Amino acid sequence: AIGTAGYTAMLCVLALEKHGIKPADGEILVTGANGGVGSVAIALLAKLGYKIVASTGRTSETEHLKALGASDIIDRA
């Protein structure tokens, strides 16, 4: 039901946690934020309390990324 993107995003989140990264440690940068893995990662990290900076080439999607849980949006350029 979660697909490859969801599975990959969750593996990334688990790797962060395995290395001791916690929400209180600061912002997390998610690149490729509008893609499948990036958008699921934003949603997962937001639910866990992380502050997310989303990097994207499609800044026109800012509102969508904020709805997923991103705090800030930056242009990948």
C-alpha positions in Angstrom: 0.0 0.0 0.0 2.9 2.4 0.6 4.8 1.6 -2.6 8.5 1.8 -3.3 8.6 5.6 -2.6 7.0 5.1 0.9 9.3 2.2 1.7 12.4 4.2 0.6 11.3 7.3 2.6 10.8 5.2 5.7 14.2 3.6 5.4 15.7 7.1 5.3 13.8 8.2 8.4 14.9 5.0 10.2 18.5 5.7 9.2 18.3 9.2 10.7 17.0 7.8 13.9 19.6 5.0 14.0 22.3 7.7 13.9 20.7 9.5 16.8 19.2 12.4 14.9 16.3 13.9 16.9 13.8 16.7 16.1 15.6 18.9 18.7 18.8 18.7 16.7 17.6 21.2 14.2 16.3 21.3 10.7 16.2 18.4 8.2 16.8 19.2 4.5 14.7 17.1 2.1 15.9 17.3 -1.5 13.6 16.3 -4.3 10.8 17.4 -2.1 8.1 17.2 -4.8 9.0 13.7 -5.8 7.6 10.5 -4.4 10.3 9.8 -1.8 10.7 13.4 -0.9 7.0 14.1 -0.4 6.5 10.9 1.8 9.6 11.8 3.8 8.3 15.2 4.5 5.0 13.8 5.7 6.7 11.2 7.9 9.3 13.6 9.4 6.6 16.2 10.1 4.5 13.6 12.0 7.6 12.8 14.1 8.1 16.5 15.0 11.0 17.4 12.8 11.4 20.9 11.3 11.7 20.4 7.5 13.3 22.5 4.8 12.1 21.3 1.4 14.4 21.8 -1.6 12.6 21.8 -5.0 12.9 22.9 -8.5 9.2 23.5 -8.6 8.7 26.4 -6.1 5.2 26.8 -7.5 4.3 23.8 -5.4 5.2 25.7 -2.1 1.7 25.4 -0.7 1.5 21.6 -1.3 4.9 21.1 0.4 3.8 23.2 3.4 0.6 21.2 3.6 2.7 18.0 3.8 4.6 19.6 6.7 7.6 21.5 5.4 8.4 24.6 7.4 10.5 26.3 4.7 10.9 25.9 1.0 14.1 26.7 -0.9 14.8 26.6 -4.7 17.3 23.9 -5.6 19.1 26.4 -7.8 
